[in-house]
């Protein structure tokens, strides 16, 4: 994976986490209060579907 592809993937993951799980950052902050989140099952399902669709779109581009 190129540096640009890794950066794009990281940005997509951050956006999915924010949009579907309401998690502001995926960076480790060494605090249970900040690093562990209570997430609904429908939020997880929504995030997984978004990630799947992003993968499908990426496969079409290649």
C-alpha positions in Angstrom: 0.0 0.0 0.0 1.4 3.4 -1.0 1.6 6.2 1.5 -1.2 8.1 -0.3 -3.5 5.0 -0.2 -2.8 4.5 3.5 -3.6 8.2 4.2 -6.8 7.9 2.2 -7.8 4.7 4.0 -7.1 6.4 7.4 -9.2 9.4 6.5 -12.1 7.1 5.4 -11.9 5.2 8.7 -11.9 8.4 10.7 -14.9 9.7 8.8 -16.9 6.4 9.3 -16.1 6.4 13.0 -17.3 10.0 13.3 -20.4 9.7 11.1 -21.7 6.4 12.4 -20.2 5.8 15.8 -19.8 9.4 16.9 -16.2 8.8 17.8 -14.1 12.0 17.3 -10.7 10.4 16.9 -9.2 7.0 16.4 -6.0 7.9 18.2 -5.1 6.2 21.4 -5.2 8.7 24.3 -4.2 6.3 27.1 -7.4 6.9 29.1 -10.2 4.4 29.5 -12.7 7.3 29.5 -11.4 8.5 26.2 -10.4 5.2 24.5 -13.4 3.0 25.2 -16.8 3.9 23.8 -20.3 2.6 24.3 -21.8 2.1 20.8 -25.2 0.9 19.7 -25.5 -2.3 17.6 -27.2 -0.2 14.9 -24.3 2.2 14.9 -21.9 -0.7 14.5 -24.0 -2.1 11.7 -24.1 1.2 10.0 -20.3 1.7 10.2 -19.7 -1.8 8.9 -22.0 -1.2 5.9 -20.2 2.1 5.2 -16.8 0.4 5.3 -18.1 -2.4 3.1 -19.4 0.1 0.6 -16.2 2.1 0.6 -14.3 -1.2 -0.2 -16.7 -1.9 -3.1 -16.1 1.6 -4.5 -12.4 1.2 -4.1 -12.5 -2.1 -5.9 -14.4 -0.6 -8.8 -11.7 2.1 -9.2 -9.0 -0.5 -9.5 
